[in-house]
Amino acid sequence: MLEYQKQNCELTLREGISIYHSSFPDSKEIYKDGSEKKIWRYHDATHVIFGMDVSLEEEAILDTWAIWGTDFTLIQALSYYKLPELKELQDKLFKELKVSGFLMLYKNVFKTKIKVLRKVWKMKKKWPYQFPNEYYDKKISDLRKEYGISILKPEEKEFQKLMWSGALTGRLNAE
């Protein structure tokens, strides 16, 4: 478990994002924002604030947090899905996993997504997808309290890992 994946994490959001980035396997690229866009920094912060790792399964679960637990708009979603690096990643995944692999992925995480929805409904307010810069220096635990975010406990993450070339192999769970 990574430090930011603890509900009462005392790290700042900036420190949590740094740990999130350091958890990437060598084979996984950390996408960087250009000067005109900041979508990756906001996306990475959602991983931290909602306690999700970099695995394909937790990325799929994060979609539920982002759609229902943030103020992420349709315009932002469309600009996100037009990013060339995301398109390249999606093409690679579809080539390897095919439609059947994606169906299996979403079947595997379905129960956990339902748990996320229950947690979203209990939030005090939606997380601002484009959050203010001062949030970087706030403690993750304070931000979670302010928004009423209760992250998934390890035992609530009931899913079977999909076997593919980019799968995380227990590296994060051993920490």
N, C-alpha and C positions, 0 to 999 in steps of 0.2 A: 504494500500500500504506500502510495506517495503521500507526503506530508499534507498537501492541499486536499487530499481525499478524506481527511478527518473533519468531521462536522465543526468542531471548535478550533480549527486551525488558527494559530496566532501569527502566521506569516502575513505580509502585505500581499495584495493582489500582484504587484510587480514580482515579488519573490516567488509566488505560486506559479506565475507564468514562466519564470526562469526554470523552475523545477520541471514543469510540464515539458518545456523544450529540451531539457537535459534527459528526459525519459525517452526521447525518440531513438529508435534503433538507427544504426549507421546507414541503413538502406533507405530510411525515410527522410525526405527533404522537409526542412522547415520553410514554409512559404513566407516571404517577406512582402510587406506593403511598399508600394511606390509612394512618392510624395503626395500624389493626388488621391490616393485611396488608403483606407485604414481598415478594410474589411477583415484581413487576417488577424490583426491584433484584437479586434472585437470577437472574432470567432474563437481564438485561443483563450481569451478571458472567459468565454462561456464554458469551456472545458474545465477551467479552474473553479469558477464560482459554483458550478453544478457537480464538481467532483468526478469528472469523466476522464479516462485515460485516452491514449491515442489509438487504441485497437479499433478495428472495423466495427465490432459489435457495439462498443461504447460510442463510437461516432454515430451509429444508427440510432442509438438511444438518445444521444444529444439532440438529434433532430426534433424529438418530442419536446424536450426542455425548451429549445429555441423557438419552435412554432407557438407553443402554448404558454411558456413561462417568461417570454421576453416581449418587447414591443417591436420585434423584427417585422418589417413590412414586406409586402409583396414586391415592391420596387427593389428593396435591398436583396431579397431572395433572387430575383431575376438577375441583378447585377452580379451576385455571387456565383450563380450557375453559368454565367457567361465568361468567367475568368478562364484564360487559356490553361493555366496549370491545373485547375479543377477538371476541365474538359479532358485533358491528357490523362489524368488519374482515373477518371470515370471510364475512358476508353480502355485503359489497361485492365481495370477491374472487370469490365464486361467481357473483354477478350478471354481472360482467365476463368472467371466465375460463371459466365453466361447468365442468362435469365434465371435458370434453375438455381444457381448459387445465390443470387440475390433473394429469390423467394425463400430459400432455406435460411438465409441470414435473418430476414424479417420474421419468419416463423420462430426462429430460435430466440429472438429478443422481444417477441410480442408481449409476454407476461410482464416483463420488466418495464416495457413502455406503459402498460396499464398502471403499474405502481408509480411511475413518474407522473402520469396524469393526476393521480390521487394527490400527489405531493404538490403539484402545480395548483390545484384547486384550493389548497390550504395556504398558499403564499399570501402575504399581506398586499403585495403589489408586484407588477411585472418588472423584471430586470431590464434596465435600459440597454438595448443592444449597443447603441453608440453612447457609452457612458462617459462622464466627465473625466478629464485627466487626473483630477485629485483622487479619484478612486484607486489609482495605482498605489498610493501611499496609505491606504486604509487597510486595516486588518480584514482578512477574509471572513473571520468569525463575526466581526461587526457588520460587514455587508450582508452576510447571510441572515443575521438577526433583523436588520433593517427591512429586508425584503421577505422575510419569513421563509427562507429557503432551507429545506431539510433534505440533504443529499441522500442518495441511496447508501445504505450500509452494505458492506461486502456480501452479507448473506441474502440481501435483497436482489442482488445481481444474479438472477437465475437464468443462465443461458449457456448453451454449448458453443464452444469456439468453432468457427468455420475454418477448415484447413485450406490454406492457400499460401502462396509464396511469400506474402507480406505479413502473415500472421505473427502476432507476438507470442513468444513461447515461454510463458511463465516468468519472464524477466521482471515485470512490474509487480507480480504477486509475491515475489521472493523478498522484496524490499520491506 
